[in-house]
Amino acid sequence: MGIIVNLDVMMARRKMSLNELADRVDLTVSNLSILKTGKARAIRFSTLEALCRELECQPGDLLAYNNEDSEVE
């Protein structure tokens, strides 16, 4: 997939643990981990909004597009 998730970068910049962020955005640690590792197939806008609110960032800080990594299914 050509979408890159930079959640781990933003968490490190904010010195926030996976457990702390999961509590703040009301997600399970396992679901947040799936998103963090880039294995998620989708994200709800409400989840993206909560992540941006808690990490004090913009959606573009969390998500990036890389055309070279795209796969045709």
C-alpha positions in Angstrom: 0.0 0.0 0.0 1.3 3.5 -0.8 0.0 5.1 2.4 2.6 5.5 5.1 1.5 5.9 8.7 3.8 8.1 10.7 2.0 7.6 14.0 5.2 6.3 15.8 7.1 9.4 14.7 4.4 11.8 16.2 4.2 9.7 19.4 7.9 9.9 19.8 7.9 13.7 19.3 5.2 14.1 21.9 6.9 11.5 24.2 3.6 9.6 24.4 3.3 5.8 24.9 1.0 3.5 22.9 -1.0 2.8 26.1 -1.4 6.5 27.0 -2.5 7.4 23.5 -4.9 4.4 23.3 -6.5 5.6 26.6 -6.8 9.2 25.3 -8.4 8.3 22.0 -10.5 5.5 23.4 -9.0 2.7 21.2 -7.7 -0.7 22.2 -3.9 -0.9 22.3 -4.0 -3.7 19.7 -6.1 -1.6 17.2 -3.8 1.4 17.7 -0.8 -0.9 17.2 -2.2 -2.2 13.9 -2.5 1.4 12.8 0.9 2.3 14.0 2.6 -0.5 12.1 0.8 0.4 8.9 -1.2 -2.8 8.8 -4.6 -1.1 9.0 -6.7 -1.1 5.8 -8.8 1.9 6.9 -9.2 4.6 9.5 -12.3 6.4 10.6 -12.3 10.2 10.4 -13.4 10.3 14.0 -10.3 8.2 15.0 -8.0 10.4 12.8 -9.6 13.5 14.4 -9.0 12.1 17.9 -5.3 11.3 17.1 -4.7 14.8 15.7 -6.3 16.3 18.8 -4.3 14.4 21.2 -1.0 14.6 19.3 -1.6 18.2 18.4 -0.9 17.7 14.7 -2.5 17.7 11.3 -3.7 14.6 9.3 -0.8 15.1 6.9 1.6 14.7 9.9 0.3 11.2 10.4 -0.3 10.0 6.9 1.8 10.2 3.7 1.5 8.8 0.2 4.4 7.1 -1.5 3.7 6.1 -5.1 6.6 3.8 -5.3 5.1 1.5 -2.7 1.8 1.1 -4.4 0.6 -2.3 -5.3 -2.2 -3.1 -7.8 -4.6 -5.7 -6.5 
